[in-house]
Amino acid sequence: MNITIGIPAYKAECHICDCISSIQIQTIKKDLSVIVASDHPEDDYEFLHNRFPDLDITILPCEENTGAGLARQRCIDACKTDWITFIDADDIFYSPFALETMA
């Protein structure tokens, strides 16, 4: 099953690693991709590629703050998988079976 996890992110550099760590431990990892849609022009999430080299992470930078709704829409527009779900950058999947349960 192909799943994308969209993460709208606004000034979330200090929280997003916990979020992505909770994605990294999911039981469903095959065909899993992550899209981080920055919603602040000064945010830089490129460090995530080095921190989580085993995950397929796409970073979508922005030119201006447009809000979480449009950041989510940018994730949808960039999604190349059959399924998409969202998590906020300051949230975590509590269980390693969260995606499996949703699927």
C-alpha positions in Angstrom: 0.0 0.0 0.0 1.4 3.4 -1.0 0.9 6.0 1.7 2.0 9.6 1.9 2.1 11.5 5.2 1.7 15.2 4.7 3.1 17.6 7.4 2.3 21.3 7.3 5.1 23.0 9.1 5.3 26.5 10.5 8.4 27.4 12.6 8.5 23.7 13.6 12.3 22.9 13.5 12.3 22.1 17.2 9.3 19.7 17.0 9.4 18.1 13.6 12.1 15.5 14.4 9.9 13.9 17.1 7.1 13.8 14.6 9.2 12.2 11.9 10.7 9.8 14.4 7.2 8.5 15.1 6.8 8.0 11.4 10.1 6.1 11.2 9.0 3.5 13.7 5.7 2.6 11.9 5.2 -1.0 11.0 4.2 0.0 7.4 7.4 1.5 5.8 7.3 0.0 2.4 6.1 2.6 -0.1 5.8 5.2 2.6 6.7 8.8 1.7 6.7 12.0 3.7 6.0 15.5 2.4 6.8 18.5 4.6 5.1 21.7 3.4 6.9 24.7 5.0 4.5 27.5 5.7 7.2 30.1 6.7 9.7 31.4 4.2 12.6 31.4 6.6 12.1 27.8 7.7 14.7 25.3 6.4 13.9 21.6 6.7 16.6 20.2 4.5 18.4 18.8 7.6 15.7 16.1 7.7 17.3 14.3 4.7 20.5 13.8 6.7 18.7 13.0 10.0 16.3 10.5 8.4 18.1 9.0 5.4 16.0 5.9 5.2 12.7 7.8 4.7 11.5 9.3 1.4 11.1 12.9 2.5 10.1 15.7 0.1 10.4 19.3 1.3 8.1 21.9 -0.2 9.5 25.4 0.6 7.2 28.5 0.4 7.6 32.1 -0.5 5.0 33.4 2.0 2.9 32.3 4.9 -0.5 31.1 3.5 -1.8 29.0 6.5 -2.1 25.3 7.3 -5.0 24.7 4.9 -3.0 25.7 1.8 0.1 23.9 3.1 -2.0 20.7 3.3 -3.3 21.4 -0.2 0.3 21.7 -1.4 1.0 18.2 0.1 -2.0 16.8 -1.8 -0.9 18.4 -5.0 2.6 16.9 -4.6 1.3 13.5 -3.5 2.2 10.6 -5.9 0.7 7.7 -3.8 -2.7 6.1 -3.6 -3.4 7.3 -0.1 -2.5 10.4 2.0 -2.9 11.3 5.6 -1.8 14.3 7.6 0.0 14.9 10.9 0.9 18.3 12.4 4.6 19.0 12.8 4.2 19.2 16.6 2.3 15.9 16.9 3.3 12.2 16.9 1.9 8.9 16.0 1.5 7.4 19.5 1.7 3.7 18.3 4.0 2.1 15.8 0.8 0.5 14.5 -1.0 3.8 13.7 -0.7 3.6 10.0 -1.3 -0.1 9.9 -4.6 0.5 11.8 -5.6 3.3 9.5 -4.9 1.2 6.4 
